[in-house]
Amino acid sequence: MFAVSLREDAELRPLDVWHAEEFAEHMDRARDHIRPWVGAAFVTKDVDAARNLLRRYADRRAADEGGLFGIWLGGRLVGGVLFVSFNADWGNFEVGCWLEPSAEGRGLITAGCETLLEWSFRVRGMHRAEWKCRADNERSAAVAKRLGMTLEGESRECWPYEGRRYNKQEWAVLAPDWRSENG
Ligand SMILES: CC(C)(COP(=O)(O)OP(=O)(O)OC[C@H]1O[C@@H](n2cnc3c(N)ncnc32)[C@H](O)[C@@H]1OP(=O)(O)O)[C@@H](O)C(=O)NCCC(=O)NCCS
């Protein structure tokens, strides 16, 4: 319905229930790449599961508690950014992201997250943006760093995956720091 232009031939748009088939096709290209690093519930297996996921996020956006936004590169859905949580009462929100492998390395996620942070801090008056990732997820931590976030700590062995438990990092940036870095 509406789109924000990112870099190159790329657009950020709301990802809605009517995108279920497109999302399912994209997930076929992304599944193996993202599964180690995101929650199992996000990695949908077919169109019905995709529709359910998109509906859950649509409901959360309607409740002002989350939201899902796709990134289209050359007209193809290649990944996206999301409000994992959004608590307007407390002024805190968490941002997440994913990409299919062919779209990595172009700055699309950094640009998409900048759009979410800019809107949250300046339009919504939010105070704290959080970012959580597996401690060995170097590409994800690099995005947090590029967004000007600070590594605040690590929760030990809280992330189970395929018989092992991994540490989780928590990064954050506060509104005054964002504004002073971004004019
Ligand atoms: C995490 C993930 C989304 C990061 O993707 P990414 O492509 O590295 O991140 P960006 O889109 O911001 O691109 C940054 C890369 O583009 C490059 N780049 C090119 N132009 C750029 C620009 N204008 N601005 C910023 N970076 C740019 C950067 O140098 C960087 O490449 P490098 O890491 O080789 O140096 C991706 O690796 C992924 O999907 N991983 C699996 C799922 C996952 O981990 N999700 C996060 C869970 S916490």
PDBQT file of the ligand as one rigid body, heavy atoms in Angstrom, charges set to zero:
ROOT
HETATM    1  C1  LIG A 201      21.573 -10.494  10.458  1.00  0.00    +0.000 C 
HETATM    2  C2  LIG A 201      21.432 -10.188   8.989  1.00  0.00    +0.000 C 
HETATM    3  C3  LIG A 201      20.013  -9.704   8.700  1.00  0.00    +0.000 C 
HETATM    4  C4  LIG A 201      22.449  -9.086   8.634  1.00  0.00    +0.000 C 
HETATM    5  O1  LIG A 201      22.472  -8.890   7.240  1.00  0.00    +0.000 OA
HETATM    6  P1  LIG A 201      23.608  -7.962   6.596  1.00  0.00    +0.000 P 
HETATM    7  O2  LIG A 201      23.439  -8.007   5.148  1.00  0.00    +0.000 OA
HETATM    8  O3  LIG A 201      24.927  -8.305   7.183  1.00  0.00    +0.000 OA
HETATM    9  O4  LIG A 201      23.231  -6.509   7.165  1.00  0.00    +0.000 OA
HETATM   10  P2  LIG A 201      22.951  -5.210   6.287  1.00  0.00    +0.000 P 
HETATM   11  O5  LIG A 201      21.832  -5.485   5.341  1.00  0.00    +0.000 OA
HETATM   12  O6  LIG A 201      22.815  -4.090   7.221  1.00  0.00    +0.000 OA
HETATM   13  O7  LIG A 201      24.267  -5.084   5.406  1.00  0.00    +0.000 OA
HETATM   14  C5  LIG A 201      25.528  -4.833   6.007  1.00  0.00    +0.000 C 
HETATM   15  C6  LIG A 201      26.577  -5.269   5.045  1.00  0.00    +0.000 C 
HETATM   16  O8  LIG A 201      26.411  -4.538   3.830  1.00  0.00    +0.000 OA
HETATM   17  C7  LIG A 201      27.554  -3.707   3.623  1.00  0.00    +0.000 C 
HETATM   18  N1  LIG A 201      27.061  -2.450   3.100  1.00  0.00    +0.000 N 
HETATM   19  C8  LIG A 201      27.082  -2.113   1.801  1.00  0.00    +0.000 A 
HETATM   20  N2  LIG A 201      26.534  -0.902   1.656  1.00  0.00    +0.000 NA
HETATM   21  C9  LIG A 201      26.177  -0.469   2.883  1.00  0.00    +0.000 A 
HETATM   22  C10 LIG A 201      25.589   0.715   3.355  1.00  0.00    +0.000 A 
HETATM   23  N3  LIG A 201      25.262   1.707   2.530  1.00  0.00    +0.000 N 
HETATM   24  N4  LIG A 201      25.339   0.830   4.682  1.00  0.00    +0.000 NA
HETATM   25  C11 LIG A 201      25.660  -0.139   5.535  1.00  0.00    +0.000 A 
HETATM   26  N5  LIG A 201      26.237  -1.299   5.131  1.00  0.00    +0.000 NA
HETATM   27  C12 LIG A 201      26.497  -1.440   3.805  1.00  0.00    +0.000 A 
HETATM   28  C13 LIG A 201      28.248  -3.631   4.957  1.00  0.00    +0.000 C 
HETATM   29  O9  LIG A 201      29.619  -3.374   4.810  1.00  0.00    +0.000 OA
HETATM   30  C14 LIG A 201      27.980  -5.006   5.493  1.00  0.00    +0.000 C 
HETATM   31  O10 LIG A 201      28.740  -5.964   4.836  1.00  0.00    +0.000 OA
HETATM   32  P3  LIG A 201      29.920  -6.771   5.580  1.00  0.00    +0.000 P 
HETATM   33  O11 LIG A 201      29.313  -7.402   6.802  1.00  0.00    +0.000 OA
HETATM   34  O12 LIG A 201      30.340  -7.766   4.575  1.00  0.00    +0.000 OA
HETATM   35  O13 LIG A 201      30.903  -5.723   5.935  1.00  0.00    +0.000 OA
HETATM   36  C15 LIG A 201      21.697 -11.432   8.103  1.00  0.00    +0.000 C 
HETATM   37  O14 LIG A 201      23.030 -11.860   8.281  1.00  0.00    +0.000 OA
HETATM   38  C16 LIG A 201      20.758 -12.607   8.431  1.00  0.00    +0.000 C 
HETATM   39  O15 LIG A 201      19.635 -12.668   7.944  1.00  0.00    +0.000 OA
HETATM   40  N6  LIG A 201      21.228 -13.550   9.266  1.00  0.00    +0.000 N 
HETATM   41  C17 LIG A 201      20.421 -14.708   9.629  1.00  0.00    +0.000 C 
HETATM   42  C18 LIG A 201      19.202 -14.299  10.466  1.00  0.00    +0.000 C 
HETATM   43  C19 LIG A 201      19.584 -13.467  11.668  1.00  0.00    +0.000 C 
HETATM   44  O16 LIG A 201      20.655 -13.622  12.230  1.00  0.00    +0.000 OA
HETATM   45  N7  LIG A 201      18.685 -12.549  12.070  1.00  0.00    +0.000 N 
HETATM   46  C20 LIG A 201      18.946 -11.702  13.229  1.00  0.00    +0.000 C 
HETATM   47  C21 LIG A 201      18.535 -12.397  14.467  1.00  0.00    +0.000 C 
HETATM   48  S1  LIG A 201      19.043 -11.458  15.914  1.00  0.00    +0.000 SA
ENDROOT
TORSDOF 0
